[in-house]
Amino acid sequence: MTGTIEEFVSTHLAILAETGSGKSYTASVLIEEIMRPSSRASLLVFDPHGEYGTLDEMQGHEAFQRENGYQPDVAYYDPDRLHVRISELEIGDVMAILDNPSNRMQERLSTAWRSMQKRESRTWGVDDLIHEMKQICDPDDSSVGALEWRLRRSIQRNDLFHPEKNVPLDEIVDPCQCTVLKMDTLDKRDQQLITTVLVRRLYQERLDDVRERDSDVDHPVFALFEEGHRYAPASGDAPSLGIMRTIASEGRKFGFGLGIISQRPSKIDPDVLSQCGTQISMKIRNPNDQDAIKKSVEAAGEDVTRELPGLTPGQAIVSGDAMNTPALIQVRRRRTEHGAESRPIIEDWHEAYEKKQREPSHSEAADFGGGNSTGVQSLD
């Protein structure tokens, strides 16, 4: 990689490439560099497809060790360990979960939610919220009944939300640790919601630390978002968009770095993409995506976008704050195995065919007795 790692992680980063050009591979090489003894980062990876499952090979690898005993830790959080404490949600999050309730429902819910947030205890659930709503509002109000049904269906029956459990921030962003949040079995909206709450909590802790208040996160953090366009979409329809914009515009001064990885730059919110001061651009042929890159980084002008369609897998152009001038690089080989290779389709087809050939044939006609090999009962 060209340039120092500090320059990459301190300016916000975007890794942009069409499918098959090596964006996840490049991101993994960057992760390896960030976790080497010279950096010792606190790194959080939002992994919606389970593509980063081999990073634990850094543990015990000689390239990541030092004589003084340093080696990086790699932690995986599977979906069953990812929980959002209900009281951590903001009213806007809840409205998104409930899929645009009516104005009357929003008014009733907002009143009860504000009342619950004033409680000293932060461990309350849907039953408590519904009880509060019925205490404040007319219990015969049809809006209250409709809200109760929606809250139980969308929050109470979803394992992601819990009255007490919460992802412990001081565990997932330890110094010298790479934590991978594996969200591959969560649907898109739940991925956005866990991201919304976690990033918002981390931002608040970093803000408190810089302002010398008690904080569970007393060191800088860098977060990488695979499929970044689903958390900060140009369409503006994700609950996570607001906090992603905040991190992009203000996170640097509080030691909260952001990395966006995407195959569709044109689908990333322009405000977020424009705040990514350093870009690693790989093969991209879509004119809309090329235009998004050109608009987001001043250094990525016509000369850069003209080169993008001809790049081969592993080649990249690095531009922006980390570079004096755009530079063409060749991404080095990974030290850990790559876990996001394309499926060997032909090989899979051959294996499926061989398996089918080994199975008993079911083509013989059924025997109904009576010696009639056709299986049709005789009418004689």
C-alpha positions in Angstrom: 0.0 0.0 0.0 1.2 3.5 -0.8 1.3 6.2 1.9 1.4 5.7 5.7 -1.5 3.9 7.5 -2.1 7.0 9.7 -2.8 9.0 6.6 -5.3 6.4 5.4 -7.3 6.1 8.7 -7.2 9.7 9.8 -8.9 11.2 6.7 -11.9 8.9 6.3 -11.5 6.3 3.5 -13.5 4.9 0.6 -12.6 1.7 -1.3 -14.6 1.7 -4.5 -14.6 -1.1 -7.2 -17.1 -3.0 -9.3 -17.8 -6.6 -8.3 -14.9 -8.9 -8.9 -12.2 -6.2 -9.0 -10.9 -7.0 -5.5 -12.4 -4.4 -3.1 -12.9 -6.9 -0.2 -9.4 -8.3 -0.9 -8.0 -4.8 -0.8 -9.9 -4.0 2.4 -8.5 -7.1 4.0 -4.9 -6.1 3.1 -5.6 -2.7 4.6 -6.9 -4.4 7.8 -3.7 -6.4 8.0 -1.6 -3.3 7.8 -3.7 -1.5 10.4 -3.3 -4.4 12.8 0.5 -4.8 12.5 2.7 -3.8 15.5 3.5 -0.4 14.0 -0.2 0.6 14.2 -1.9 -1.5 16.9 -5.4 -0.2 15.9 -8.8 -0.5 17.4 -10.8 -1.6 14.4 -14.5 -2.5 13.9 -15.7 -4.2 10.7 -19.3 -4.2 9.7 -19.6 -7.4 7.7 -23.1 -8.0 6.1 -22.1 -11.0 4.1 -19.6 -12.9 6.2 -16.7 -12.1 4.0 -14.1 -11.4 6.7 -14.1 -14.8 8.5 -10.4 -15.5 8.0 -8.9 -12.5 9.7 -8.3 -14.5 12.9 -5.3 -16.0 11.0 -3.4 -12.8 12.1 -3.3 -14.3 15.6 0.0 -16.2 15.9 1.2 -15.1 12.4 4.8 -13.9 12.6 4.1 -10.8 10.5 1.9 -9.5 13.3 4.1 -10.3 16.3 6.7 -8.3 18.1 9.4 -9.3 20.5 7.6 -7.6 23.4 4.7 -10.0 23.1 2.4 -7.9 20.9 0.0 -9.7 18.6 -3.5 -8.5 17.5 -6.7 -10.0 18.9 -9.5 -10.8 16.4 -13.0 -11.1 17.8 -16.2 -12.2 15.9 -19.6 -11.2 17.0 -22.2 -13.6 15.4 -25.8 -12.4 15.0 -26.9 -14.1 18.2 -24.5 -11.9 20.2 -25.7 -8.7 18.6 -28.4 -7.0 20.7 -29.9 -3.5 20.9 -31.2 -2.5 24.3 -34.6 -1.1 23.5 -34.0 2.1 25.6 -31.0 2.9 23.3 -33.3 3.4 20.4 -34.4 6.9 19.5 -37.9 7.7 18.5 -36.9 8.1 14.9 -35.4 4.5 14.9 -38.7 3.2 16.3 -40.7 5.0 13.6 -38.5 3.3 11.0 -39.0 -0.1 12.5 -42.8 0.4 12.6 -42.7 1.3 8.9 -44.3 4.8 8.9 -47.1 4.7 11.4 -49.9 7.3 11.0 -49.5 10.8 12.4 -51.9 9.9 15.2 -49.9 6.8 16.1 -46.6 8.8 16.0 -48.1 11.4 18.4 -49.2 8.7 20.9 -45.9 6.8 20.6 -43.7 9.9 20.9 -45.5 11.0 24.1 -45.0 7.6 25.8 -41.5 7.2 24.5 -40.4 10.5 26.0 -41.9 9.6 29.3 -40.0 6.3 29.3 -36.7 8.0 28.4 -37.0 10.1 31.6 -36.9 7.0 33.8 -33.7 6.4 35.7 -33.7 2.7 34.8 -32.6 2.0 31.2 -33.9 -1.6 31.3 -37.4 -1.5 30.1 -39.2 -3.3 27.3 -42.2 -3.3 25.0 -44.7 -4.3 27.8 -43.5 -1.3 29.9 -43.9 1.0 26.9 -47.4 -0.2 26.1 -48.4 0.1 29.7 -47.1 3.7 29.8 -48.9 4.5 26.6 -52.2 3.3 28.0 -51.7 5.3 31.2 -51.1 8.5 29.2 -53.5 8.0 26.4 -57.1 6.8 26.2 -56.9 3.0 26.4 -59.9 2.8 24.0 -58.0 4.8 21.4 -57.8 2.6 18.3 -54.3 4.1 17.6 -53.0 2.7 20.9 -54.3 -0.8 20.0 -52.8 -0.6 16.5 -49.4 0.5 18.0 -49.5 -2.3 20.5 -49.8 -4.8 17.6 -47.0 -3.2 15.6 -44.6 -3.0 18.6 -45.1 -6.6 19.5 -44.7 -7.8 16.0 -41.7 -5.6 15.0 -39.7 -5.3 18.2 -40.8 -7.7 20.9 -40.7 -10.7 18.6 -37.4 -9.7 17.0 -34.3 -11.2 18.8 -32.2 -8.2 17.9 -34.0 -6.0 20.5 -33.9 -6.8 24.2 -35.0 -4.9 27.4 -31.5 -5.4 29.0 -28.9 -6.9 26.7 -26.6 -4.6 24.8 -23.4 -5.0 22.8 -20.6 -4.0 25.3 -18.6 -1.2 23.7 -15.5 -1.7 25.8 -15.2 -5.2 24.5 -15.8 -4.7 20.8 -13.3 -1.8 20.4 -10.4 -2.8 22.7 -7.0 -1.5 21.7 -5.0 -3.9 19.4 -8.3 -5.6 18.5 -10.1 -6.2 15.2 -13.7 -7.0 15.8 -15.9 -8.3 13.0 -19.6 -7.9 13.3 -21.0 -10.8 11.3 -24.5 -9.8 10.2 -25.1 -12.2 7.3 -28.2 -13.8 8.8 -29.8 -10.4 9.7 -32.1 -8.7 7.1 -31.1 -5.4 5.7 -33.2 -3.3 8.0 -31.9 -5.0 11.1 -28.3 -4.5 9.8 -29.0 -0.9 9.5 -30.5 -0.6 13.0 -27.7 -2.4 14.8 -25.3 -0.1 12.9 -27.3 3.0 13.8 -27.3 2.3 17.5 -23.7 1.0 17.8 -22.2 3.9 15.8 -24.3 6.5 17.7 -23.1 5.0 21.0 -19.5 4.9 19.9 -19.7 8.5 18.7 -21.1 9.7 22.0 -18.3 7.8 23.9 -15.6 9.3 21.8 -17.1 12.8 22.2 -17.2 12.3 26.0 -13.6 11.1 26.0 -12.3 14.1 24.0 -14.3 16.5 26.3 -12.7 14.7 29.4 -15.9 13.1 30.6 -16.3 9.5 31.7 -16.1 7.2 28.7 -16.0 3.5 27.9 -14.0 4.2 24.8 -10.8 6.2 25.7 -8.9 5.6 22.5 -9.5 6.4 18.7 -11.6 3.9 16.7 -11.7 3.1 13.0 -14.8 1.5 11.5 -15.0 -0.2 8.1 -18.4 -0.7 6.5 -18.6 -3.4 3.8 -21.5 -2.6 1.4 -21.3 1.0 2.7 -24.1 2.1 0.4 -26.7 0.2 2.5 -25.8 2.2 5.6 -25.4 5.6 3.9 -27.6 5.3 0.7 -28.1 8.1 -1.7 -31.8 7.4 -1.6 -31.8 8.5 2.0 -34.1 5.7 3.2 -31.9 4.1 5.9 -32.2 4.9 9.6 -28.4 4.8 9.8 -27.9 7.6 7.3 -28.1 10.4 9.9 -25.4 9.1 12.2 -23.2 8.1 9.2 -23.4 11.7 8.0 -22.4 12.9 11.5 -19.4 10.6 11.7 -18.3 11.6 8.2 -18.5 15.3 8.9 -17.4 15.4 12.6 -15.9 12.1 13.5 -12.3 12.9 12.7 -11.9 15.6 15.4 -13.2 13.0 18.0 -11.0 10.1 16.9 -13.7 8.2 15.0 -12.5 7.2 11.6 -14.8 5.9 8.8 -14.1 3.5 5.9 -16.7 2.9 3.2 -16.4 -0.1 0.9 -18.8 -0.3 -2.1 -19.2 -1.5 -5.6 -21.7 1.3 -6.4 -20.3 4.8 -5.6 -23.3 6.4 -7.2 -25.5 4.8 -4.6 -23.6 6.2 -1.6 -24.9 9.4 0.0 -22.9 12.3 -1.7 -22.3 14.0 1.6 -20.8 10.9 3.1 -18.7 10.1 0.1 -17.4 13.6 -0.3 -16.1 13.5 3.3 -13.9 10.4 2.5 -10.7 12.3 2.0 -8.8 9.4 0.6 -10.1 7.0 -2.0 -8.8 3.7 -3.3 -10.5 3.3 -6.7 -10.4 0.1 -8.7 -11.9 -1.1 -11.9 -15.2 0.7 -12.5 -16.9 0.9 -15.9 -20.4 2.3 -15.0 -20.4 6.0 -16.0 -22.6 7.0 -13.1 -20.2 5.5 -10.6 -17.2 7.1 -12.4 -19.0 10.4 -12.1 -19.7 9.9 -8.4 -16.0 9.4 -7.8 -15.0 12.4 -9.9 -17.4 14.6 -7.9 -16.4 13.4 -4.5 -12.6 13.9 -4.6 -11.1 16.9 -6.2 -7.9 15.0 -7.1 -9.9 12.3 -8.9 -10.5 14.2 -12.1 -10.8 13.2 -15.7 -7.3 11.6 -15.8 -8.2 9.2 -12.9 -11.7 8.2 -14.1 -10.4 7.6 -17.6 -8.1 4.9 -16.2 -10.7 3.1 -14.1 -12.2 0.9 -16.8 -8.9 -0.6 -17.8 -7.6 -1.6 -14.4 -7.0 -5.3 -13.8 -8.0 -7.1 -10.5 -5.6 -5.9 -7.8 -4.7 -2.6 -9.4 -6.0 0.6 -7.8 -5.6 4.3 -8.0 -5.1 6.0 -4.7 -6.1 9.7 -4.5 -7.0 12.4 -2.1 -5.5 13.6 1.2 -3.1 10.7 1.8 -1.4 11.3 -1.6 0.3 14.3 -3.1 -0.9 13.2 -6.5 -3.0 10.2 -7.6 -0.9 7.0 -7.8 -1.4 3.7 -9.5 -0.6 0.8 -7.2 -0.7 -3.0 -7.2 -2.3 -4.4 -4.0 0.1 -6.9 -2.3 -0.9 -10.5 -1.5 -2.8 -11.1 1.7 -1.0 -12.7 4.6 -4.3 -14.3 5.7 -6.5 -16.4 3.4 -9.1 -14.6 1.4 -12.7 -15.6 2.4 -14.7 -13.8 -0.2 -13.8 -15.6 -3.5 -16.4 -16.1 -6.1 -18.0 -19.5 -6.2 -16.4 -22.0 -8.6 -19.6 -22.5 -10.5 -18.4 -25.1 -13.0 -16.8 -27.2 -10.3 -20.0 -26.9 -8.2 -22.1 -28.1 -11.2 -19.8 -31.1 -11.7 -20.0 -32.0 -8.0 -23.8 -31.7 -8.1 -24.0 -33.9 -11.2 -21.8 -36.6 -9.6 -23.9 -36.5 -6.5 -27.0 -37.0 -8.5 -25.5 -39.9 -10.4 -24.7 -41.7 -7.1 -28.3 -41.4 -5.8 -30.8 -44.3 -6.4 -32.9 -43.8 -9.5 -36.6 -43.1 -9.0 -37.5 -43.5 -12.7 -38.9 -47.0 -12.4 -42.6 -47.3 -12.5 -44.3 -48.1 -9.3 -45.4 -51.7 -8.7 -49.0 -51.9 -7.7 -49.0 -55.7 -7.8 -51.0 -58.0 -10.1 -48.1 -58.3 -12.5 -49.1 -55.2 -14.5 -45.8 -53.6 -15.2 -47.4 -50.4 -16.4 -48.8 -49.6 -13.0 -52.3 -49.2 -14.4 -55.0 -51.4 -12.9 -56.5 -53.8 -15.3 -60.3 -53.4 -16.0 -60.8 -57.0 -17.0 
